[in-house]
């Protein structure tokens, strides 16, 4: 049997070199692929960390803004409560001034011979009860009340004759009216006029 003799050894050498280059290419490709994957992973991680940092910053700013909004709401409520209190104080002051003005006005509207027993005020509504020594004096009072620009809706509710008081007979009366909101507002004529009062005389 003849021995196997390779008369072309360069072909085997080339095939071996080609096989080595192929393996080297595969290994190099794997290394490059692994490197790229590692680099992309690191980049994605870095981007995620940056995004998380931005989100954390935004959340912190949102918390700060929410606290400011809550503080502003509290301040707004306190401001509104203060305005309400100021409005109440101003209303009370106006009522006090109106009451003072009314008490200063009453002596100019009540003629001699008419005596006031009670004055009842409910806001702008005023009820006056008292006595008079004659119907004519009540008519004079009613006329003064009607003509006053500071009073509206004057109404005589009752006149009762011959009521004994202090050893004499008087006429008791009850009249109501409203304090005018504006001094320039014209007074409304009463339902019970002075001429009707005179009929009781």
C-alpha positions as CSV (number, residue, x, y, z in Angstrom):
1,X,0.0,0.0,0.0
2,X,1.3,3.3,-1.0
3,X,1.7,6.0,1.7
4,X,-0.6,9.1,1.5
5,X,1.6,11.9,0.3
6,X,0.3,15.5,0.1
7,X,2.1,16.9,-2.8
8,X,0.3,20.3,-2.4
9,X,0.9,21.3,1.3
10,X,0.3,25.0,0.6
11,X,-3.4,24.2,0.1
12,X,-3.7,22.7,3.5
13,X,-1.9,25.7,5.0
14,X,-4.2,28.1,3.2
15,X,-7.3,26.2,4.4
16,X,-5.9,26.3,8.0
17,X,-5.2,30.0,7.7
18,X,-8.7,30.6,6.3
19,X,-10.2,28.6,9.2
20,X,-8.2,30.7,11.7
21,X,-9.2,34.0,10.1
22,X,-12.9,32.8,10.2
23,X,-12.6,32.0,13.9
24,X,-10.8,35.3,14.5
25,X,-13.6,37.1,12.7
26,X,-16.3,35.4,14.7
27,X,-14.5,36.1,17.9
28,X,-13.9,39.7,16.9
29,X,-17.6,40.1,15.9
30,X,-18.6,38.7,19.3
31,X,-16.3,41.0,21.1
32,X,-17.6,44.0,19.1
33,X,-21.2,43.0,19.6
34,X,-20.6,42.5,23.3
35,X,-18.9,45.9,23.5
36,X,-21.7,47.6,21.6
37,X,-24.3,46.0,23.8
38,X,-22.4,46.9,26.9
39,X,-22.0,50.5,25.7
40,X,-25.6,50.8,24.7
41,X,-26.6,49.3,28.1
42,X,-24.4,51.9,29.9
43,X,-25.9,54.7,27.7
44,X,-29.4,53.6,28.4
45,X,-28.6,53.4,32.1
46,X,-27.2,56.9,32.1
47,X,-30.2,58.2,30.2
48,X,-32.5,56.5,32.7
49,X,-30.6,58.0,35.6
50,X,-30.8,61.4,34.1
51,X,-34.5,61.0,33.4
52,X,-35.0,59.9,37.0
53,X,-33.1,62.9,38.2
54,X,-35.3,65.2,36.1
55,X,-38.4,63.4,37.4
56,X,-37.2,63.8,41.0
57,X,-36.5,67.5,40.5
58,X,-39.9,68.0,38.9
59,X,-41.6,66.1,41.8
60,X,-39.8,68.3,44.3
61,X,-40.8,71.4,42.4
62,X,-44.4,70.1,42.3
63,X,-44.4,69.6,46.0
64,X,-43.1,73.1,46.6
65,X,-45.7,74.6,44.3
66,X,-48.4,72.6,46.0
67,X,-47.3,73.9,49.4
68,X,-47.3,77.5,48.0
69,X,-50.8,77.0,46.6
70,X,-52.0,75.6,49.9
71,X,-50.4,78.6,51.7
72,X,-52.0,80.9,49.2
73,X,-55.4,79.3,49.8
74,X,-55.0,79.7,53.5
75,X,-54.0,83.3,53.0
76,X,-56.9,83.9,50.7
77,X,-59.3,82.4,53.3
78,X,-57.8,84.6,56.0
79,X,-58.0,87.6,53.7
80,X,-61.7,86.8,52.9
81,X,-62.4,86.3,56.6
82,X,-60.8,89.7,57.3
83,X,-62.8,91.4,54.6
84,X,-66.0,89.8,56.1
85,X,-65.1,91.0,59.6
86,X,-64.3,94.5,58.2
87,X,-67.6,94.5,56.3
88,X,-69.4,93.5,59.6
89,X,-67.6,96.3,61.4
90,X,-68.5,98.8,58.7
91,X,-72.1,97.7,58.8
92,X,-72.2,98.0,62.6
93,X,-70.6,101.4,62.3
94,X,-73.1,102.5,59.7
95,X,-76.0,101.2,61.9
96,X,-74.5,103.0,64.9
97,X,-74.2,106.2,62.9
98,X,-77.8,105.8,61.6
99,X,-79.1,105.1,65.1
100,X,-77.3,108.2,66.4
101,X,-78.7,110.3,63.4
102,X,-82.2,108.9,64.1
103,X,-82.0,109.7,67.8
104,X,-80.9,113.3,66.9
105,X,-83.7,113.5,64.3
106,X,-86.6,112.4,66.6
107,X,-86.8,115.5,68.8
108,X,-87.3,117.6,65.6
109,X,-90.2,115.4,64.4
110,X,-92.1,114.9,67.7
111,X,-94.2,118.0,68.6
112,X,-95.0,119.1,72.1
113,X,-97.8,117.2,73.7
114,X,-96.7,113.9,72.2
115,X,-94.7,111.6,74.4
116,X,-92.8,108.5,73.2
117,X,-93.0,105.4,75.4
118,X,-91.0,102.9,73.3
119,X,-88.8,102.9,70.2
120,X,-88.2,99.5,68.6
121,X,-85.6,99.2,65.8
122,X,-85.1,96.2,63.6
123,X,-82.6,97.1,60.9
124,X,-84.1,100.0,59.1
125,X,-87.6,99.4,60.4
126,X,-88.6,101.5,63.3
127,X,-91.8,101.2,65.5
128,X,-92.7,104.0,67.9
129,X,-95.4,103.8,70.5
130,X,-96.5,106.6,72.8
131,X,-99.3,108.9,73.9
132,X,-100.6,112.3,72.9
133,X,-102.8,114.8,74.6
134,X,-104.7,115.5,71.3
135,X,-105.4,114.1,67.8
136,X,-104.2,117.3,66.2
137,X,-100.7,116.8,67.7
138,X,-100.6,113.3,66.3
139,X,-101.6,114.7,62.9
140,X,-98.7,117.2,63.2
141,X,-96.3,114.4,64.1
142,X,-97.5,112.2,61.2
143,X,-97.1,115.1,58.8
144,X,-93.6,115.7,60.0
145,X,-92.7,112.1,59.6
146,X,-94.1,112.0,56.1
147,X,-92.1,115.1,55.0
148,X,-88.8,113.9,56.4
149,X,-86.4,112.9,53.6
150,X,-84.7,110.5,56.0
151,X,-87.8,108.3,56.5
152,X,-89.8,106.1,54.2
153,X,-93.0,104.1,54.4
154,X,-94.5,106.0,57.3
155,X,-97.6,104.1,58.6
156,X,-99.9,104.8,61.5
157,X,-101.1,101.5,62.9
158,X,-103.4,102.4,65.7
159,X,-104.8,105.3,67.7
160,X,-106.8,104.5,70.9
161,X,-108.7,107.4,72.6
162,X,-109.2,108.1,76.3
163,X,-106.5,106.0,77.8
164,X,-105.9,107.1,81.4
165,X,-102.3,108.0,82.1
166,X,-101.0,110.1,85.0
167,X,-104.5,111.1,86.1
168,X,-105.5,112.3,82.6
169,X,-106.9,110.8,79.4
170,X,-104.5,110.5,76.5
171,X,-104.6,108.9,73.0
172,X,-102.1,106.1,72.6
173,X,-100.6,105.5,69.1
174,X,-98.3,103.2,67.3
175,X,-96.5,104.3,64.1
176,X,-93.9,102.7,62.0
177,X,-91.5,103.8,59.3
178,X,-88.2,102.9,57.6
179,X,-84.9,104.8,57.8
180,X,-84.0,105.9,54.3
181,X,-80.9,104.2,52.9
182,X,-80.1,107.4,50.9
183,X,-80.9,110.8,52.3
184,X,-81.9,111.9,48.8
185,X,-84.5,109.2,48.4
186,X,-88.1,110.6,48.4
187,X,-90.2,109.3,51.2
188,X,-93.2,107.2,50.4
189,X,-96.6,108.5,51.5
190,X,-98.2,106.5,54.4
191,X,-101.2,104.2,54.1
192,X,-102.9,106.1,56.9
193,X,-102.8,109.8,56.1
194,X,-102.9,112.7,58.5
195,X,-106.4,113.7,57.3
196,X,-107.6,110.2,58.4
197,X,-106.1,110.8,61.9
198,X,-107.9,114.0,62.3
199,X,-111.2,112.2,61.9
200,X,-110.6,110.7,65.3
201,X,-110.6,114.1,66.9
